Amino acid sequence: MTNLELIRLFLIAAILVYFVYAMITKRISTLIALPIMGVLTAMVASVGTLPLLGLFAHENAQGETVQGIMNAVLGDGARMMASTIAASIFGGAFAVLLRKVGIAEAIIKKAAELAGDRVRVIAFIFYLATVVIFSAIGGLGAVILIGSVALPIMMTAGISGTVAGAIILLGLTTGGVMNPAGFAFFATILEPVIAGGYDAAYEIVARMAITLFIISAVVSVGYILLNVKNSQRSAWHTRKTQSAYELSNWALISPIVPVALVLGSIYLLPQVITAELAIIVGILYTVFVCKIKDKVNAIAQSFVQGTQEVAGAVVLLIGLGILIRGVQFYTVTPIITPAIETLVAMLQSPMTYVVGFTLATPLVLYRGPLNSWGIGGSLPAIFATAGFSPIAVVWVLRSTGMMQGFGDPTNSQNIWIADFVQVDPNDITKSLFWVGLVITFIALTWAIVIDQIPLI
């Protein structure tokens, strides 16, 4: 590596470190930081080498005309996450519809009725109810809807505020790993660096989710057993409310319809059903079983409101696409590859892979470098340049991402829940810290021993 390349590598690293720090300290919004990181990375690698900073189309060293940063990074990056954006919009519409008809609240109320006054049963049933709900929906609105009902009941039954909040967050994350919109996100960042394209990536991610779901559920049960005792009894009752629409027991399974379709197609059909199609079927199923009179208008309103709710996530996905295309720009790859190869050499054995990334799990917190919704989303592309298996990297992102889902004190859901139960968000993180490490360790061990994924 020449001195000039070393300087470029240092500048690229400095850009990434600075913006990660700025995101952690909330000096710069993630929505703005991600696309700036992508463009600056490509520009640093191109300045002095390409005409006009490499911004526009030009001839490369082989005399071929190639697209510049404006098209290859900004243009392609903005379009890269199109499938995930579509799935997010459909998922947002589904979430609005489930809230509007009262299914989410009805599930929590049904859970409360089934639990009785046995403290552990209360904890387990609310955990399971949250898992079911968040396998289909997401967002702070759903957290508030569920938490405002479930948290007071658990705390009245004698469960501490920290543990009650942790149980909801564990259910949220366990259910979220099975959300079809999440499949689309990870399939999109895996697609460019594996053979078989989007369909192959989608199936890999969906199968991976099943394993992570089981591991997360088992570890979560362990957390509840350790932290919730049956030594206390408390009688309580829930307030009776009338749903906006007539709900049957068939309506209560609406949240899992998209998940069932995707997973069923993996084993029963020759082609996997995409997240978008599965969510649309879930929406249609819901409007028919809930006896909504104006079904078309209800769907239309759900899409309008759902799109508004996920607008921030859409902008974030566009920025992430620009970052990924930035680190994939053809002048960047020769600069970062030697450094990544050094890291790969340390992580290419099964033991160092499992132990190293387990110990690195905390890097997902506070918008850290393993956060999939930040620079972590570009890691499969970065590691692929050095020959490291992008599938192995996605295993890391999904496994460590469980801690981000339930343990990051900067998450809006963590902040709201901590405020509701009147504890510091970091107290919930401390309570769940070991859970994140255990899930990552078991998941990565499973990937190596059972799935036998290649590392190189």
C-alpha positions in Angstrom: 0.0 0.0 0.0 1.4 3.4 -1.0 1.7 6.4 1.3 -1.1 8.1 -0.6 -3.4 5.0 -0.1 -2.5 5.0 3.6 -3.5 8.7 3.8 -6.8 8.0 2.0 -7.5 5.0 4.4 -6.8 7.2 7.4 -9.1 9.9 6.1 -11.9 7.3 5.4 -11.5 5.8 8.8 -11.6 9.3 10.4 -14.8 10.1 8.5 -16.5 7.0 9.7 -15.3 7.4 13.3 -16.4 11.0 13.4 -19.9 10.5 12.1 -20.4 7.4 14.3 -19.4 9.6 17.3 -21.7 12.4 16.0 -24.6 10.0 15.7 -24.0 8.5 19.2 -23.9 12.0 20.8 -26.8 13.1 18.6 -24.8 16.0 17.2 -25.9 14.9 13.7 -29.1 13.0 12.8 -28.5 9.5 11.4 -30.8 10.5 8.5 -28.2 13.1 7.4 -25.0 11.3 8.6 -25.4 8.1 6.5 -25.5 9.7 3.0 -22.8 12.2 3.8 -20.5 9.3 5.0 -21.2 7.4 1.7 -20.4 10.4 -0.5 -17.4 11.6 1.4 -15.9 8.1 1.5 -16.1 7.8 -2.3 -14.8 11.4 -2.8 -11.8 10.8 -0.6 -10.9 7.7 -2.6 -11.3 9.5 -5.9 -9.8 13.0 -5.3 -6.5 13.5 -7.2 -7.2 10.3 -9.1 -10.4 11.0 -11.1 -11.4 14.2 -12.9 -13.9 16.4 -11.1 -13.6 14.4 -7.8 -15.1 11.4 -9.6 -18.6 13.0 -9.3 -19.5 12.4 -13.0 -19.1 9.7 -15.6 -15.5 9.2 -16.7 -13.1 6.7 -18.2 -11.4 4.3 -15.8 -7.8 2.9 -16.1 -9.0 0.4 -18.6 -10.5 3.1 -20.8 -14.1 2.0 -20.0 -16.8 4.6 -19.3 -18.1 4.3 -15.8 -20.6 6.2 -13.7 -19.4 8.7 -11.2 -20.4 9.3 -7.6 -23.6 11.2 -8.6 -25.1 8.2 -10.3 -23.2 5.2 -8.9 -23.4 6.3 -5.2 -26.3 8.8 -4.9 -28.5 7.6 -7.6 -28.0 3.8 -7.2 -27.9 4.1 -3.5 -31.2 5.9 -3.3 -32.8 3.1 -5.3 -31.0 0.2 -3.6 -33.5 -0.2 -0.8 -36.6 0.0 -3.0 -37.8 -3.5 -1.9 -37.3 -2.8 1.7 -39.0 0.6 1.4 -42.0 -1.0 -0.2 -42.1 -3.6 2.6 -41.8 -0.9 5.2 -44.7 1.1 3.7 -46.9 -2.0 3.5 -45.9 -3.0 7.1 -46.8 0.6 8.3 -50.2 0.3 6.7 -50.7 -3.1 8.4 -49.7 -1.7 11.7 -52.1 1.2 11.4 -55.0 -1.2 10.4 -54.3 -3.5 13.4 -54.3 -0.6 15.8 -57.4 1.0 14.2 -59.5 -2.1 14.5 -58.2 -2.8 18.0 -56.5 -6.2 17.4 -53.3 -5.3 19.3 -55.2 -4.1 22.4 -57.6 -7.1 22.2 -54.6 -9.5 22.2 -53.2 -7.8 25.3 -56.6 -7.9 27.0 -57.1 -11.5 26.2 -53.6 -12.2 27.6 -54.6 -10.4 30.8 -57.7 -12.6 31.2 -55.8 -15.8 30.6 -53.0 -14.9 33.1 -55.1 -14.9 36.3 -53.1 -13.7 39.3 -50.1 -16.0 39.0 -47.1 -13.7 38.6 -44.9 -15.9 36.3 -47.9 -16.7 34.1 -48.7 -13.0 33.8 -45.1 -12.4 32.7 -45.0 -15.3 30.2 -48.4 -14.5 28.6 -47.6 -10.8 28.2 -44.3 -11.8 26.6 -46.0 -14.1 24.2 -48.7 -11.6 23.3 -46.0 -9.0 22.6 -44.1 -11.5 20.4 -47.3 -12.1 18.4 -48.1 -8.5 17.9 -44.6 -7.4 16.9 -44.2 -10.2 14.4 -46.5 -8.0 12.3 -46.2 -4.4 13.5 -43.7 -2.0 14.9 -43.1 1.6 15.9 -43.4 3.6 19.1 -47.2 3.9 18.7 -47.6 0.1 19.1 -45.2 0.1 22.0 -47.3 2.8 23.8 -50.5 1.0 23.0 -49.3 -2.3 24.4 -47.1 -1.0 27.2 -49.8 1.3 28.7 -52.0 -1.8 29.3 -49.4 -4.5 30.0 -46.9 -2.6 32.2 -49.3 -1.5 34.9 -50.7 -5.0 35.2 -47.3 -6.6 35.6 -46.2 -4.0 38.1 -49.4 -4.4 40.1 -48.7 -8.1 40.2 -45.4 -7.4 41.9 -42.9 -7.4 39.0 -40.4 -4.6 39.2 -40.6 -1.8 36.7 -37.2 -2.7 35.2 -38.1 -6.3 34.7 -41.6 -5.5 33.4 -40.1 -3.1 30.8 -37.5 -5.7 29.9 -40.2 -8.3 29.3 -42.0 -6.1 26.8 -38.7 -5.2 25.1 -37.8 -8.9 24.8 -41.2 -9.7 23.3 -40.8 -6.8 20.9 -37.4 -8.0 19.7 -38.3 -11.7 19.6 -41.4 -11.0 17.5 -39.5 -8.4 15.4 -37.0 -10.9 14.2 -39.9 -12.7 12.4 -41.3 -9.5 10.9 -41.4 -10.0 7.1 -40.4 -6.3 6.6 -37.1 -7.2 8.4 -36.5 -10.1 6.0 -36.6 -7.6 3.1 -34.1 -5.3 4.8 -31.4 -7.9 5.3 -32.1 -9.6 2.0 -31.5 -6.2 0.3 -28.1 -5.7 1.9 -27.1 -9.3 1.2 -28.3 -9.5 -2.4 -25.4 -7.6 -4.1 -22.7 -9.9 -2.6 -24.1 -13.4 -3.0 -25.0 -15.6 -5.9 -28.7 -16.1 -6.6 -29.8 -12.5 -6.2 -32.6 -11.2 -4.0 -34.7 -14.5 -3.9 -31.8 -16.5 -2.6 -30.9 -13.8 -0.1 -34.5 -13.6 1.1 -34.7 -17.3 1.7 -31.4 -17.3 3.6 -32.5 -14.4 5.9 -35.9 -16.0 6.5 -34.4 -19.4 7.5 -31.9 -17.5 9.7 -34.8 -15.7 11.4 -36.4 -19.0 12.5 -33.2 -20.0 14.4 -32.8 -16.6 16.0 -36.5 -16.6 17.0 -36.1 -19.9 18.8 -32.9 -18.9 20.5 -34.3 -15.5 21.6 -37.4 -17.2 22.9 -35.5 -19.7 25.0 -33.1 -17.2 26.5 -36.0 -14.8 27.2 -37.8 -17.6 29.1 -34.6 -18.0 31.1 -34.6 -14.3 31.9 -38.2 -14.4 33.1 -37.6 -17.5 35.2 -34.6 -15.8 36.9 -36.3 -12.4 37.5 -39.9 -13.2 38.2 -40.9 -15.2 41.2 -44.3 -16.7 42.1 -43.9 -15.8 45.8 -46.4 -12.9 45.4 -50.0 -13.0 44.6 -52.0 -10.0 43.5 -55.6 -9.7 42.4 -56.3 -7.3 39.7 -58.7 -6.7 36.8 -58.5 -5.0 33.5 -60.8 -2.3 32.4 -63.4 -3.4 29.8 -63.3 -1.5 26.6 -65.3 -1.9 23.4 -63.3 -2.4 20.2 -64.0 -0.1 17.3 -65.0 -3.2 15.2 -66.5 -6.5 16.0 -63.6 -8.9 16.6 -63.7 -12.7 16.5 -61.0 -15.1 17.6 -60.0 -15.4 13.9 -59.2 -11.7 13.9 -56.7 -12.2 16.8 -54.4 -14.3 14.5 -54.1 -11.5 11.9 -50.6 -10.4 13.1 -49.1 -13.8 12.3 -50.7 -14.3 8.9 -47.8 -12.7 6.9 -45.3 -14.6 9.0 -47.1 -17.9 8.4 -47.2 -17.2 4.7 -43.5 -16.5 4.3 -42.4 -19.4 6.5 -44.9 -21.8 4.9 -43.7 -20.9 1.5 -40.1 -21.8 2.4 -41.0 -25.4 3.1 -44.1 -26.0 1.0 -43.8 -23.9 -2.2 -41.2 -23.8 -5.0 -40.8 -20.0 -4.5 -40.7 -18.0 -1.4 -43.5 -15.5 -0.9 -42.1 -12.0 -0.6 -42.7 -9.7 2.4 -44.8 -7.3 0.3 -47.2 -10.0 -0.9 -47.4 -11.6 2.6 -48.3 -8.2 4.2 -50.9 -7.4 1.6 -52.6 -10.8 2.3 -52.5 -10.0 6.0 -54.2 -6.6 5.3 -56.9 -8.2 3.2 -57.5 -11.0 5.8 -57.8 -8.4 8.5 -60.4 -6.2 6.8 -62.6 -9.2 6.0 -62.5 -11.0 9.3 -63.1 -7.7 11.3 -66.4 -7.0 9.5 -65.3 -3.5 8.4 -68.1 -1.9 6.3 -66.0 0.3 4.1 -63.1 -2.0 3.4 -61.6 -0.2 0.5 -61.5 3.2 2.3 -60.1 1.5 5.5 -57.2 0.1 3.4 -56.6 3.4 1.7 -56.6 5.3 5.0 -54.2 2.7 6.5 -51.7 3.2 3.6 -51.8 7.0 4.0 -51.3 7.0 7.7 -48.8 4.1 7.5 -46.7 5.9 5.0 -46.6 8.9 7.2 -45.5 6.8 10.2 -42.6 5.1 8.3 -41.4 8.2 6.5 -38.4 8.6 8.8 -37.5 5.0 8.2 -37.7 5.4 4.5 -35.3 8.4 4.5 -33.0 6.3 6.7 -33.1 3.4 4.2 -32.2 5.8 1.4 -29.3 7.1 3.4 -28.1 3.6 4.2 -28.2 2.6 0.5 -26.0 5.6 -0.3 -23.6 4.6 2.4 -23.4 1.1 1.1 -22.8 2.2 -2.5 -20.2 4.7 -1.3 -18.1 2.0 0.3 -18.6 -0.2 -2.8 -17.4 2.5 -5.2 -14.6 1.1 -7.3 -12.0 3.6 -6.1 -12.8 2.8 -2.4 -12.4 -1.0 -2.6 -8.6 -1.2 -3.3 -8.0 1.2 -0.3 -10.1 -0.5 2.4 -9.5 -4.2 1.3 -6.0 -4.6 2.9 -7.3 -3.3 6.3 -10.3 -5.6 6.1 -8.1 -8.5 5.1 -6.1 -8.0 8.3 -9.3 -8.1 10.3 -10.6 -11.1 8.4 -7.4 -13.0 9.1 -8.1 -12.7 12.8 -11.8 -13.7 12.5 -11.6 -16.5 9.9 -11.4 -19.4 12.4 -14.7 -20.6 13.9 -13.6 -19.9 17.4 -12.4 -16.3 16.8 -15.5 -15.7 14.8 -17.9 -16.7 17.6 -15.9 -15.3 20.5 -14.7 -12.2 18.8 -18.2 -11.1 17.6 -19.8 -12.1 20.9 -17.4 -9.8 22.7 -18.1 -7.1 20.1 -21.9 -7.3 20.7 -22.0 -4.1 22.8 -20.8 -2.2 19.7 -24.4 -2.3 18.5 -25.5 0.0 21.4 -25.6 3.8 21.2 -25.8 3.7 17.4 -22.5 1.9 17.3 -20.7 0.5 14.3 -22.5 -2.9 14.4 -25.9 -1.2 14.3 -27.6 -2.5 11.1 -29.5 0.8 10.7 -26.2 2.7 10.6 -22.7 1.8 9.3 -23.4 -1.9 10.2 -25.6 -2.2 7.1 -22.5 -1.7 4.9 -20.4 -4.4 6.6 -21.5 -7.3 4.3 -20.3 -5.3 1.3 -17.1 -4.2 3.1 -16.2 -7.7 4.3 -17.0 -9.2 1.0 -14.2 -7.2 -0.7 -11.7 -9.1 1.5 -13.3 -12.5 0.8 -15.1 -12.9 4.1 -18.5 -14.6 3.8 -21.3 -11.9 3.6 -23.7 -14.5 5.0 -21.5 -14.9 8.1 -21.6 -11.1 8.5 -25.4 -11.0 8.2 -25.5 -13.7 11.0 -23.4 -11.3 13.1 -25.7 -8.3 12.3 -28.9 -10.3 13.1 -27.5 -11.9 16.2 -26.0 -8.7 17.8 -29.0 -6.8 16.6 -31.1 -8.5 19.2 -29.3 -6.6 21.9 -29.9 -3.4 19.9 -33.6 -4.2 19.7 -34.1 -4.6 23.4 -31.1 -3.1 25.1 -30.1 0.2 23.3 -31.1 3.0 25.7 -31.3 5.4 22.8 -34.2 3.5 21.2 -37.4 5.5 21.4 -39.2 2.4 22.8 -36.6 2.0 25.6 -36.9 5.7 26.5 -40.7 5.6 26.6 -40.9 2.3 28.6 -38.2 3.5 31.1 -40.1 6.8 31.6 -43.4 4.9 32.0 -42.0 2.6 34.7 -39.9 5.4 36.2 -36.4 3.9 35.8 -33.3 5.0 34.0 -33.1 3.5 30.4 -29.6 2.3 31.3 -31.0 0.2 34.1 -33.0 -1.8 31.6 -29.9 -2.1 29.4 -27.9 -3.5 32.4 -30.6 -5.9 33.2 -30.7 -7.3 29.7 -26.9 -7.0 28.8 -26.1 -10.7 29.5 -29.2 -11.7 27.5 -27.7 -10.1 24.4 -24.3 -11.7 24.9 -25.9 -15.2 25.3 -28.1 -14.8 22.3 -25.2 -13.8 20.1 -22.9 -16.6 21.4 -25.6 -19.3 20.9 -26.7 -18.0 17.5 -23.1 -17.7 16.0 -22.2 -21.1 17.5 -25.4 -22.5 15.8 -24.3 -20.9 12.5 -20.9 -22.5 12.6 -21.7 -25.9 14.1 -25.2 -26.7 12.8 -25.6 -24.6 9.7 -21.9 -24.9 8.9 -21.7 -21.5 7.2 -18.4 -20.8 5.4 -16.3 -17.9 6.8 -14.3 -17.4 3.6 
